[in-house]
Amino acid sequence: MLVASASPAVGSPCLRRSPGGGRRGGARFGMTAARSAAPLVSVAPILKKLQKECATPLPVLRRVADAMAADMRAGLAADGGSDLKMILSYVDSLPSGNEKGLFYALDLGGTNFRVLRVQLGGKEDRVLATEFDQVTIPQELMFGTSEELFDFIASGLAKFADKEGGKFHLLPGRKREIGFTFSFPVKQISIDSGILIKWTKGFAVSGTAGKDVVACLNEAMERQGLNMRVSALVNDTVATLAGARYWDNDVMVAVILGTGTNACYVERTDAIPKLDGHVSTPGQTIINTEWGAFSNGLPLTEFDREMDAASINPGEQIYEKTISGMYLGEIVRRALVRMAEEGALFGKSIPDKLLTPFLLRTPDLSAMQKDESDDLQKVGSVLYDVAGVESNLSARKVVVEVCDTIAKRGGRLAGAGIVGILQKMEEDSKGLIFGKRTVVAMDGGLYENYSKYRGYMHGAVTELLGIELSRNVVIEHSKDGSGIGAALLAAANSNYEHDF
């Protein structure tokens, strides 16, 4: 989820301690400060309170996992039944490895779109060759018309298809098929159609809301004279599951932990009450949980509540705001501002830059937590380079503690969410999940690059399941699985028979 703007946690951008401020004389703030005068306190009580409110002991993790499983059931029972939308993906055919031929993928989820092609060789040869390209979308098209945007995308696709050659060849008599990863809110109505609910992530394209985005793309490709059609519309989490499942049949769950977060899993169709008899034969499908909207039983602090209130979607996406990469740095920043304001963490003044919302990013937290030097030199460099903060060793130690507190809570809550999904699947399958090898495919920069966070997540899963059961649950990194996953779903849902 994208936050366009937020208010500083305290004061205003010109907040300054007066030269006379200090531990003996109390603190004096400039006229624009949130508080005109306040006694200084030690940083220790603020840190201790933060750590207490962020604590995730086993009973808290169990409560979160149980609530996740319960919300999943409620969301499967009826649309609007819980915070979790539990969206039907209409992906009933997962890649088997038997797929053969040339397939394309288009990934549209931000200011760039990516195109990919893959030549599949069946069970023995699997992926024979892949190629991809990335195209930046001009700013004006993000505010233009639907036709202009999709014509630009189709033009990029056509240029990419024109370079097809070498190991890539389309079977005679076939039209090229493409998997379309579309990471904006849609109401999916079949495997190859979905109605746009609204644009997000800075897009304000006119004429698309309420229309089938697949039809928009297919029409644009026709205008470009491109011999291609969409055979699968998916979101990035579903594509990640498909990409991982192609190589490993034990993959049952996919989780993205990056700027935002989401999870999907393989569900039995007879365990989805809201289908209400629409499926004649029992089978499996992928459910997109949209778990970022989960909120039950989460340990929250005043800094979480302030950040949420200042966001563009107050009261929504609380789980995402607690565990995903977009927000971890901002929670830390707000805590540090409070410590600087009330406990003189960085001396007599608070640099203007530190009061900038979303100044601290998750990669900054990761870099500071990796610092194992005696003087925490890297921590000092990040604070100075990013926030203009001069710091001594004791202040740096506090900063690392704050980073660890927020990363630990986020990682452990993410682990509890994963266990909640597995728990729900286990209860319905009566032993078919924990009794055998079950793989959770992970993707996203937060999971990949923040080693401390990743360790806390794994630790929570082990703690909740116990040593024995957790041996059967394999959490694997599926780097960039969503790209090839969309192409594989195009293949699995092809209009043409595969030559098995």
N, C-alpha and C positions, 0 to 999 in steps of 0.2 A: 504494500500500500504506500502511496506517495503522500507526504505531508507537504503542503505548499507553504505554509507559514505557521509560526507559533510565537507566542509571547515569551519574553525572558522570564525566568523563574522569579526573580526578585528585581525591584528597582527599575531603573531605566538605563539605556546605553551610556549615560554619562554619570553613572554611580561612581562615587569616589570617597574614600575615607579622608577626613581632614588630616593635615599634618600632625595635629595634636592627638589623633586617635591612637589607642594602644591599649595594652592590657591594664595599665594602672589608671588611665584616665577615661576608660570607656571608649565607645566608638561614636564619632560624629560623621554624619553623611551629608552630602550636598543637598541642595533644595529639592532636587528631583528624585531623591531616594524614596524607596517604599516606606522606610521608617526614618524619622528625623533623628532619633537617638535610640540606641539599644546597648545594653551591657554586653561586653564580650564574654563568651563562655569558652571553655575548652572544646577542641574539636572532638575529643574522645567520646563524650556522650552522644553527639550527633552520629558518629560512626557506629557506635554500639547499637543505637536505635535502628539505624539503617540495616545493620546485619541481622538484628532480631526480626524485623519486619520482612526481610527477604529470605529468612531461613526456610529450607525445604527438607525437614527431617522425613523419615519414612512415612509417618502417618499423613503428612501433607501430600506427599507424592501419591500415596494410595487413594486419598480423597480425590485428587485431580484425575488419576487414571480411571477411577470408578465413575466420576462425573462425565468424563469424555465418552466412555462406553454407553452410559445412560442417554446422553445427548444424541449420540449416533442412532440409537434405537428410536428415539422420539422423532428425529429427522427423517428416518426411513419410514416411519408410520404415516406421516402426513407432511405435506409441504407447509413450512412455517411451524412445525411441531417443536423445534428447538432452535438455539442459536446456529446450529450446524445445518447448512442447507442440504447436504447429502444429495448432490446433484447427479442424476443419471447421465452417464457419458455416452450411452448407446454403443459402447465398445464391447461387443459380444464375441468378437473373433480376435484373439490375441495372436501375435506372431508365433509360428510353430518352428521356424527354421526351414520349412519346405519351400518358402517363397522364392520365386525366380523372376528375373527381369529387371528393368530399369524403372526406378521410382524417385520422385522428387519430394522435397519438404520445403515449406515456407514457414518461417517463425516471425510473427509480428507481435511484439509485446512492449515496445518502447520507441525510442527515437531512431533506432536502426531496425532494419529487417534483414533476416538471414535466409539465404537459399542454399539448398544442398541437394545433391543427387547421389544415388547409391545403386550399384549394380549387384544384384543378389544372385547367388549361384546354387541355392538349394541347400539341402542338409549337409552335404559334404564340403562344399566350398564357402558357404555362408556369404560373407561380404567380400566381393571381389575387388571393388574399388569405390572410393568416395571422393567427392569434391565439394567445396562450399565457397560462398562469397558473401560479403556483408555490404549493405548499402545504407547510407545515412539518408534519412527522410528530411527534406528541406523544411525549415521552420514554418514557412507559409502554408505548406500542405497540411500541417497539423491543425490549421484553422480554416482550411479551404472546404471544398465540397467533397462529397463521397466519391463522385466520379473522378475527380482530379487525383485523389489519394490512390484509389485502386488502379487507375490508369498508370500512375507512376510505378506502383508495385508490379503490375503486369509487364510494364516495359522493362523493368529490372530483371524479371523472370525470363522474358524473351531473350534478352542479351545473354543471360547465363545459359539458357538452353541452346543458343546459337553456337556456343563454344563446346558443345557436347561432341565427343569423339574419342578416339583411342579405345579404351576398355569399355566405353559406354555405348550400348546399342539397344534401340527399341525393337521389340519383336514385331514382325510384319503384321499389318492390319490393326495395330493397336494405337489408341490415343494415350499420350502420357498421363499418368495419374500422380496426384500430389497430396501429401498430408499437410493440412493447414493448422499450425499451432497459433491460436488466437487468444492472447492472454488479456482479454477485456471481458467485462460481464456480459454473458450471452445466455439466453434461454435456449438450450439445445433441444431440438425436436426430432432429430434422427442422427445417424452417424455422419451424414454429410450435409447437415443444415442446422442453422442456429440463428436466432433473432437477437440482434444487438440490443441490450438493455440501455447502456449508456457508455460513452467514452470516458476513460480515466487517464491518469499519468500524463496530464498536460495536453491531451488531444481534445479538440472541440470541433470536430468535423461535422458539417451540416448534411442532412439528408440521409443519414445511415440508421439512426435510432429507429427501432421498430421494423427494420428490414433484415432479410437473410444475408449475412455477411458472405456466405459461400456463393450465393447468387451474384452478389456484387463483384466478387473476384472472378467467377466464371465468365460473367458478361464482359469484364475488362480484358480478360485473356482472349476472348473472341474478337474484341475490337482490335487487339494487337496481332490477330492472326495466329495466335499461339495454340498449337494442337495439344491442349492439356485440360484436364478437369480435376476438381477436388473430389477425392473419394473418402476422405476422413477429416473431420473437424474436431480438434482436441485442444485441451489446455496443456501447459508445459508439464504439470505433474503427471497427468495421464500418459503423456508421451515418454516421460522418464521411466515410468513403470514398464511400458511396452518395450523400450530400448533395452532395459535390463533383463526383461523376461525372455527376450530373443536368445540371450546367451545362457540363461539359467532359469529352468522351469520352476524352481522353488521360490522365485520372487513373487511375493504376495502384497507388498506394501511399497509405496514410493513416497518420499518426503523431500520437499525442497526447503532448505534453510539458507536463505540468501538475504537480499534486501527486504523481501517479504517472506512469507512462509505458507505452505499448504501441504496437504497429504491426501493420497488416494489409496484405494485398496481393492482387491478382488472380492466381490460379494456374490453369494448365491442368490439367484433371482427369487427363489421361494422364501427368502428372508427379507423381502422388501414389500411390506404391506401396502405401501402407496401405489404399487403397480396394479393392485386390485384386479387380478385376473387378466391383465393385458398380455401376459406371457403365457403361451399355451404349453410350452415344454420347459421343465426345469433346466437351468443352465447357470452360467456365470456372467457377470458384467463388472465393469470398473465403476466404483462410486467415487466421485470427487467430493470430499468432505467439506472443503472451504473452512478448515479448522481454525483459521485466523480469527474467526468470529467467536470462538469459544470463550467463556468467561467465568465458569463456575469454580469456586474454591481457590482462586488464585491469590497468592500472598502479594498484596500491593502496598506501596508506600505513598507518602504525600507527593513525592516527585513524579510517580506514575500518574497520579490523579491530576496534578498540575499540567503535565505534558498532554494528557488526554483532553483536558478541558480546552487547551490552546490549539488542538489539532483541528483539521477540517472535517473530522468525523467523530465528534465527542461521543463517548459511550459505545462506540463500535470497535471491532477488531482488537479487543483487549488482550487476547492471547498473543496475537501478532505483535502488539506493542510491548509485550513483556519478553518475547523470545527472539524476535527477528533483528537482522542487522541494521535496519533503518533506524531503530530506536535505542539500542543499547548505549551508544555514545551519548545520546541526548539525556538519558536518565543519569548517567555519570556526571555530565556537565552540570545538570541542575543540582545534584548533591554537592559538587565542588563549589558552586556559587554560594550555596547556603553556608558551607563551612568557611568560605572566605569572608562572607558577610558577618557571620556571628562568632567565628572563632579565629579570624585573622590567619587563615591557613597559609596565605601567600604574603603575609606582611600587612602593611598599612593601607594598601590600595587594591582595588579589584580592576584588572585591566579591562578596557572596553570590550576587547575581542572575546573574552570569556563569557560575556553576556549575550553573545550571538547564538540564537537557537540553531541547533544541529551543526554547530561548529566542530565538535568532537565526533569523529566517525568511528565505527567499529574497528577498522584496520589500525587506528591509533591506539585503541585499547589493547588489541592483540600485540602490537609492537611494544607497548609499555610492559605488558605481562611477560614478555620474553626476556626482558632485561634481567640478567643475573649478576651484573657487576656490583662491586661493593658500594660504589657511590650512586648507583642507578642513573648513570649518565644518559642513557637512551630515554629514560622517563623525563629527565630534565630537558633534553633536546626537543622531545615531542611537545611538552608543555609550552616551551618558549616559541618553537616554530609555528605551532598551531594556534595557541591562545595568547601568546605574548606574556606568559607567566614566568617570572623569576622564582625559582624554588630552591629550598635547602633540602638536605637529605631526609629530615623528619617529615617534611611536607610530601616529598616524593613517595615515601613509604605509605603515607595515608592514601595518596592517589592510587597506588597499586592495590591497596586493600579495597578501595571503593570499586575499582575495575573488577577485581576478583569477585566481590559480593554480587555485582549485577550479572557478570558472566556465569557465575555458578548457579544463580537462581534461573537464568534463562536456559542454560544447558540442561539442568535437572528437570525443569518443567517440560522441555521438549521431549526428554526421555520418558516422562510420565505420560505424555500424549501418545507416544508410540506404543507404550505398553497398554494404554486404554484401547487403542485400535486392535491390537493383538488379542487382548482380553475378550473383546466383543466377538471377534472371529472364533476364538477358542470355545466360548460358551455355546455358539450356534453349531459348531462343527463337532462338538463333543470329543475333543482330543486330537483333532487333525492338524492343529497349529503347533502347540507346544510339544506334541509327541513325535514330531519329525523336524527335519531341517527346514526352517522358514527364513527367507531372506527379505530384509528391508533395504531397498535401494535409496541411497541418499545423493542429493545434488545441491549445489548452491555454494556461493563463495564463503558464507559464514561457516558452514560445516567444513569446507575444504581447507580454509586458511586460518581459522582460529582454533589452535590446538587445545588450549585450555578449555574452551567451551565444548569442543568435541569430546574431550576426556570426561567432563562433568556429565554430558549426555549419556555416554556409554556407561558410566558408573551408576547412574540412576536406573537404567534398564536392568543392569545386573542386580542391583540392590532390590528392586521390586520383584523380579522373577526368581531370584535365588540362583546360586551357582549352577545347580543341575539343569533347570529349565533354560537358563540363559545360554547354555552351551548350544542349544538347538536354534537359537535366534541369531542369525548372522546379519550384521549391519555393514553394508558394503557401499563404498563410494562409487557412484555411476557417473563419472565426469562427462558432462555434455550429452547425457543420454537422451535428452528431449529432442535434439536435432534429428538424429537417426531414428529415434522412436516414432516420430511423425511419419517418416518415409515408410517405416516398417508397418505402421497401421494402415497406410495407403495400400500397401501390398496385401496385408491380411484381409482387407475389405475391398479388394479389387473387383471390378466388374467382370474380369476375365478369369477363366479357369486356370489354375496353376498346373503346370506339367510336372506332377509329383513323381 
